[in-house]
Amino acid sequence: MSEPLVLTRQQEHLYFVTLNRPEKRNALTQDMLEQLARAVRACDTLPDLRAILINANGPVFSAGVDVMALAGLRASTGGQHPSRWLRRLADRWQRLLYDIESIEIPVIAVLQGRVIGLGLELALACDLRVAAVDAELSLPETRLGLVADVGGTTRLSRTVGPSRAKDLLMTARAIGAAEALQWGLVNRVVPVAALQEAALILAQEIARNAPLAVGMTKHIIDQGDGLDKHTQMALERWAQSQLITSEDAAEAMSAFLEKRPGRFVGK
């Protein structure tokens, strides 16, 4: 029996989703993306979760799309026009990454080794990225006569700004972890041996806070992108008006007065 392509486990308030195709450098297939998105969506039904970590087995986070598997998909389209087939495929994969991006629970990508193409697009769909010092990140699609079409151009430019996004996309070069940190493409850079621990510490820092407030903060930032300043601040006012009556807000006040950590339940 073959190994699962995606592994999952829960550890108290944290949920780990692991790419498990190390012999293929975790090259992504449609089946892997669907399993990954399904695993993340299932977290919505687990009330005690505070953070999701997406990592990978082996020395490489992901070498990008599995070209052979992609060719197999193309061969099974029944003569559909290539342009129409590719638009539909890109739309499907964009939706799968949006499922990961849009969940209210924070998602952390744990990156080591090569993070290429679709692998980087997956990481960009996460809220935060922790990288090992050996990480190399690239979107090489222009070298192949293509564009990064699974949210790559969109999310990269919104993460690092249009000028740096053009630099990475138009040159198709790889950047190391230190430069990615300087750009804001990753949030932490740590030694390879400390990667999992550093990601765990970040997730635990998030998990200590009130989950409703963390989720609202994520939504305000994500939904506010592109809105004018006053409309986004209206989102802040609305969110605050909902949170102020929550059990967690009352618990936070009690914890502050009693000089103890809050015991939040997400209500």
Secondary structure, 3 states (H helix, E strand, C coil): CCCCCEEEEEECCEEEEEECCHHHCCCECHHHHHHHHHHHHHHHHCCCCCEEEEEECCCCCECCECHHHHHHHHHCCCCCCHHHHHHHHHHHHHHHHHHHHHCCCCEEEEECCEEECHHHHHHHCCCEEEEECCCEEECCHHHHCCCCCCCHHHHHHHHHCHHHHHHHHHHCCCEEHHHHHHHCCCCEEECHHHHHHHHHHHHHHHHCCCHHHHHHHHHHHHHHCCCCHHHHHHHHHHHHHHHCCCHHHHHHHHHHHHCCCCCCCCC
